Amino acid sequence: MRSRQYGPDLTPPWKKQRPAPEVPAEPDLVVEEVTTGYCGAVIRCEKTAEGPTVTLEDRFGKQRVFPMTPRGFLLEGKVVTLVRPSAASAHPQGPRRTASGSLAVPGARARVARAGRIYVEGRHDAELVERVWGDDLRIEGVVVEYLEGIDDLPAIVRSFSPGPDARLGVLVDHLVPGSKESRIAASVTDANVLIVGHPYIDIWEAVKPSSVGIPAWPSVPHGQDWKTGICRALRWPENTGAAWQRILGSVHSYKDLEPALLGRVEELIDFVTAPPA
């Protein structure tokens, strides 16, 4: 009987995976490793005996090394294959910028913490500030603390004892005229305290919808939990913690945030770091 000759690959065409787009692993590119879910910015690529690797750094400064395997990473939610960048892109000309758009200071160490502080209402708010302004705050020695609720603000101000060398900045959610938040903020009259706020119901709305991959933030009926309502309207699982990680993961720089939030945070940093009059 005559033997049949088969090619090396017997996989039916409909079962074969399409090749993923190749993306140069350029410095500061933010990707997610598919098997671990680890998200970070590209720090460097290296050639090893086992093959090329890429080092990622997450928003807490922790670094991990991963092999640059085909279809091994997600970029803006899409599977890609990272490849080594060209020599020119691996060593870009000109100064690097932080996520806030400020000029990065190569090799700079965090400054000893100032007496002044910035309080941010809400854990998600604090995480977003760290993601975009973290590098700047460490250089300036400004510590950001979590404010659980604005009802506690007058007592916190009294306990903090602000002064010209220890200014206090506060970022408040949904600070609009006539609200409870505005009345509490108005009760704090210390010249060494600056209270600013953004107009959004929740800090989620301060992230541009286009960055999250949605056309707009949905309207949530009055009386319904806003975050749960957003998840329902977008047909996301009703897990607000997971939803926030999805939103936060879409923020790579100040370009992903609305101007109404950018201006307020920059104002607080300038206030806290200004030299005494």
N, C-alpha and C positions, 0 to 999 in steps of 0.2 A: 504494500500500500504506500502511496506517495504521501510523505509527511507535509503538513501545511506549514507555511512560514508566517509567523506572526511578528508584528512590530513589537518594540519593547514596552509600549504603553497600551494596555487593553481597556483603559477607562473610557466608558461611553462619553461622547462629547458633552452631553447635557449634565454630566456629573463633574466635569472639570471646573475648577475655580478660575474665574477670570483673573488675569494678572492685575495686581493693584498698581495704582500710579506710583512712580518713583519720585520721591521728594528729597532734595538735598538736606542733610541734617545740619543746617546752618545755625550758628550761635543764636540763642534766645528763642528759637522756634519751640513752641509749647506743644507737646504731644502726650498721648496716653499709651502706655504699654498694654497690649490687649489681654495678656494672660493674668496680670496682677492688678490692672486698673491704676497703676502708679502714674501720676500726672506730673510733669515737670518740664522745665526749659532745658534745651540742649546746652551743655557746657563745653563738651569736646567730643571728638571722635578719635578712636585709636585703632591701629592695625595690630592684631594679635595672631598667634599661631593658630588659634581656633577660628579666626575670622574677625571682621571689623566689629567694634563695639561702640556704643554711644553712652555717654554719661549724662543723666538727667538730674536736675536739682528742683525739688519741690518748693512750695511757698514758705516752708519753715527752714529752708537752707540745707535740708538733708539731701545727700546725693546717692544715686544708685547707678550701677553699670548694667547695660542690657546688650545682648547680641543683636546685631542689625539683621534679623531674619526677614525673609519675604513676608509681607502682610502682617508684620509684627507690631504695628502702631496705629493709633487713631489720630487723625488730624481733623479737628472740627467735626468729630463724629463719623468720619469716613476712614475706611481701612486704607493704609498706605504702606509702601515699602521705603524705609529710609535708606539713603545711599550717602556715601562720603561726599562732602561738598568739594567744589574746586578749590584750589589753593587760594584764589582771590577772595572767595566768599567765606572761607574758613578763617581768614584773617582780614576782616573788613577794615577799610580805611575810615578814618574819622572817629570821633568820640562815640562811645556807647551811651545809650540813654536808659534810664530806669523805666519801670512800668508807668510812672507818673509823668514821664516826658522830660524829667530833669537830666542834666548831664551826669553820667556815672563817674565816680571817683575811683579809679583802679587801685586796688590794694588798701582802700580805706578801711579802718576799723571802726566799730561802733563807738560812739562817744559815751563817756560816763553820763548816766541819766541826769537830766536836769531836774530841778525841784518842781518845775512846771509840769502839768499833765494835760492830756486830752481825754475826756470821758465821752464814750460813745454809747448811745442808748440802743441796746439790742446786740446779741451775740453775732447775728448775721452781719450787722453793720460793722462791728469790730473786725470781723474776718475780711470783709470787703476792703476796709481801710488798710489793713495789713497787706492784702494782696497787691494793691496798687501803690500805696505810699510807704510800704515797709522799709525799703532801702533808704528813702529820704529820712524817715523818722529815726532810724538807727544812726545815720550820720549826724543828725541834729541832736541826738540824745533825748528824744521825746518819747515818753512811755504812754501808750494808749491803754486805758482801763475800761472795763465793761460796766455800763450803768444799767442796772436791771429795769429801772423805771424812773420816769421824771418826777414822780411823787416824792422820791427820796432826795431830790436835788438840793433844796434849801439846807437840809441837814448835812449833806455831803460838803457843800460849800463852807458851812460853819466849821466842820471838822477839818477841812483842808487848810483853812486859814490862808487864803491867797494873799500875795503881796507883789511888789514890783519885780522881785527876783523869783517869784513862784506863781506865775500866772496859770489860770485854769481856763481851758477851752472845753465847750460842751456841744456835741452834735445831737440834735433831737429829731425824732421822726415826726413827720406830718405837723410841722410848726406853721400853722396858718392862723390868721386873725380870728379872734373870737373863740378859739379852742381852749380846752383845759390846759393844754401844753403851753399856749401863749400866756395864759394868766400866771402859771407857775414861773415861767421864764421871766416875766415882768416883775415878779416879786424879788428877784435877785438883782440888786443894784450896785454891787461891788465893781469898781472901775477895773479891777484886775481879773474880772471874770467876763468871758465873752461866750454868749449862748447863741448859736445859729441853728438853723434847721432846714430841712428840705421839704418840698411840698407833697412828697409821695406818701401814700397810705402805709407802705412798707418799703424797705430798702430794695426789695426785689425789683420794684418799678424803676429804680435808678439805673438799672442795667438796660441798655438799649435792646429793644425786641429783636432787631436784626442780628445782634450778637448771639442771642439765645436761639435764633432760628425760627422765630414766630413773627407773624405780621404785626401784632400789637398785643399789649397786655389786656386781657379780657376785663369786662366790667363784671363786678360781683354784686349780686343783690344785697341791699341793706339788711343787716341782721344775720348774715351768713359769715362764718369764719372766712376771712379774706384769702388766706393761703390755701385752705382746703378748696375754696371756690375756684381759685386759679387752677389748681390741679385738675379739678373736674372739668372745667371749661376747656382745658388743653388736652384732656384725655390722658393725663399722666396718672400713674399710681398715686393714690391718696396718702402719700408718705412725704410730709413737708420737709423732713430732713434730707431725704434723697433728692427731692426737687431742688432744694437749695444747693446741694453739691453739684447738681447738673447746671444750675445757673452760674454758680461761682466758677465752675470749670470753664465757662465760656468767656470769662473775663481775663484778658491777657495784658491789657494796658488801659490807660485813661481813655483811649479811643472807644472803649466798650461801654463807657458810662455817660450819663446825661450831664450836660453842663451845669444844671442846677445843683448837682451834688459836688461836682469838681470844684466849683468856686467856693463852696462853703468849707470844704476840707482844707483847701489852700489857705483860706482866710484864717482858720484856726491855727494852722502850723505857723503862719507868719506872726500871729498874735502871741503865741507861746514862746517863740524863739526871738522876738524883738528885744533888743537891749533895753534896760531900764531907762526911763526918761530922765 
